[in-house]
Amino acid sequence: MGIDQALLAIDRTCGSGSVLTDADLLASHAHDESEVAPQQPAAVVRVRSTSEVSAVLRAAHEHGVPVVPRGGGTGRVGGAVPVQGAIVLAFERMADVVHIGREDLTAMVEPGVVLGDLHRAVEAEGLFYGPDTNSLDSCRLGGNIGTNAGGPRTLKYGPTRDWVLGMTAVTGDGTVLELGKRTSKGVTGYDLTSLVVGSEGTLAVVTRATVKLVPAPEAVATLLVFVPDLGSAGRAVGAALGEGILPRCVELLDPLALELVRAGAGVPVPDGARAMLLIELDGVERSLETQLERCGEAMLAAGAVEVLVAKDGTERERLWSARRDLSHALRRSARHKLSEDVVVPRTRIPDLLARCATLAERAAIRMPTYGHAGDGNLHVNFLWDDPAKRPQVDAAIRSLFEAVVELGGTLTGEHGIGVLKAPYLPLEQAPELIALQERIKSLFDPRGILNPGKIFPADVRRHFHGAC
Ligand SMILES: Cc1cc2nc3c(=O)[nH]c(=O)nc-3n(C[C@H](O)[C@H](O)[C@H](O)COP(=O)(O)OP(=O)(O)OC[C@H]3O[C@@H](n4cnc5c(N)ncnc54)[C@H](O)[C@@H]3O)c2cc1C
């Protein structure tokens, strides 16, 4: 069997103890945080270096064995769910922040570093790394690079791709490549770093990355804004940006989402409030005061019922508590929950929310929506109790994606395509574009062993029949 030969070769090169097959471990590496049906891998290999990753891929390439790179397993689209007979590459032993260059404003990191640990390490040096997924205490840098992760601060600071300058990456046949650069500027050759970021482990395995840092903002201020309706929320967001202020985040909770967290919102929700905005500003202390004042006034002029301001960390945490608890509050509120991550141009958010209301009514389900309104990236949730409703939910999901594309948006803002969104890829991308990407994959991964069954509809159908 190919897998036995591959594991034997890996064991010989990486040393005994690298290949793990105990039942609990295999079960814990069978799923991510999505609804994709778990599939146990044949083995988990805990790698320690680029050369070990290269050895695993050489053996897998030779014997035709699928390999799935895995970070923290917090993905929402099945990106790290193995296909049958796969080897999972795990990076807990490659979790060092290798170097922080204070003067160069860069850090060299291994893929197993937990994002929250990177934040703490660079902040201790007075520096700042922008991407801030809400899963930051459990996701890893390799997974963030695999998904081009974003987060609340993406509005001002951009997603992971904007922060990765270069990387060591291993292709499907075990070739080790140095991509990109270690400097903040540089345009030599094709930008393959950007291509690998967001490729969901299908082109290459990232074994080290050089990321950009910036000086930490001197001060941060948070506003919690309660508005009487979604129209006022839209006007308030437009007003804040119109003031020439670029908040680092603008988060929105629609009426249904606000209702679900009302009890645990951390602060009393005023009676007339039907939606909530959480706005965060950062910058130099002196100018932040003025920005805060102008932003607060713009919110009230747009019809806000109440504006609360937090200036220190404890108050800020209190204001964020409702937003952070939201995903769990939604899960508690229904027997079944699916969550989609879509993006529309900011000005089309009201149209998208109106479409969601129609879809919810037609399917007789609840569809609370929240997310990063500042960059048009919303998490649309589908909540229902009766399992027989699933066909209506599936129809509503397809209609949502059709609406998103029609409104000039895109199927995913941060979670990726993975397994779950692959059936919808043709709604947004032409067959020629999908075929071109498949050809690019075959150059990086000639035998198709790197994270198969992800992104491409035909490939997903082959490996995950039920999902498409
Ligand atoms: C509560 C919660 C909140 C979340 N909030 C956010 C959010 O704010 N923003 C956001 O973007 N996402 C969010 N997510 C989704 C998820 O956390 C992100 O997609 C994250 O980037 C995944 O990282 P991970 O380490 O868990 O990766 P995994 O789930 O393990 O893997 C994700 C993908 O990356 C690939 N990969 C992993 N390691 C490597 C590597 N070394 N080389 C190449 N490819 C690799 C995998 O093959 C897979 O395709 C959230 C998830 C949860 C559960």
The ligand as a Gaussian input file, in Angstrom:
#p B3LYP/6-31G(d) Opt

LIG

0 1
 C      -14.867000      31.484000      16.912000
 C      -14.216000      31.693000      15.564000
 C      -13.961000      32.988000      15.133000
 C      -13.350000      33.207000      13.889000
 N      -13.092000      34.488000      13.505000
 C      -12.456000      34.711000      12.337000
 C      -12.129000      36.046000      11.935000
 O      -12.377000      37.018000      12.632000
 N      -11.483000      36.191000      10.759000
 C      -11.142000      35.125000       9.973000
 O      -10.519000      35.322000       8.929000
 N      -11.456000      33.859000      10.331000
 C      -12.089000      33.631000      11.483000
 N      -12.376000      32.342000      11.855000
 C      -11.999000      31.213000      10.979000
 C      -10.567000      30.662000      11.256000
 O      -10.184000      30.937000      12.578000
 C       -9.574000      31.247000      10.266000
 O       -9.890000      30.779000       8.970000
 C       -8.110000      30.901000      10.582000
 O       -7.264000      31.633000       9.725000
 C       -7.798000      29.409000      10.470000
 O       -6.566000      29.176000      11.101000
 P       -6.207000      27.721000      11.667000
 O       -4.814000      27.785000      12.170000
 O       -7.216000      27.243000      12.590000
 O       -6.214000      26.919000      10.292000
 P       -6.859000      25.503000       9.906000
 O       -8.331000      25.528000      10.090000
 O       -6.108000      24.419000      10.558000
 O       -6.525000      25.495000       8.342000
 C       -7.075000      26.464000       7.482000
 C       -6.492000      26.291000       6.074000
 O       -5.115000      26.663000       6.067000
 C       -4.325000      25.586000       5.533000
 N       -3.037000      25.567000       6.243000
 C       -2.822000      25.382000       7.563000
 N       -1.515000      25.447000       7.837000
 C       -0.870000      25.658000       6.670000
 C        0.502000      25.785000       6.289000
 N        1.491000      25.720000       7.189000
 N        0.782000      25.982000       4.980000
 C       -0.197000      26.067000       4.050000
 N       -1.501000      25.947000       4.347000
 C       -1.844000      25.748000       5.643000
 C       -5.158000      24.336000       5.783000
 O       -4.808000      23.293000       4.904000
 C       -6.559000      24.856000       5.559000
 O       -6.880000      24.880000       4.192000
 C      -12.999000      32.094000      13.065000
 C      -13.242000      30.786000      13.520000
 C      -13.847000      30.582000      14.744000
 C      -14.096000      29.178000      15.194000

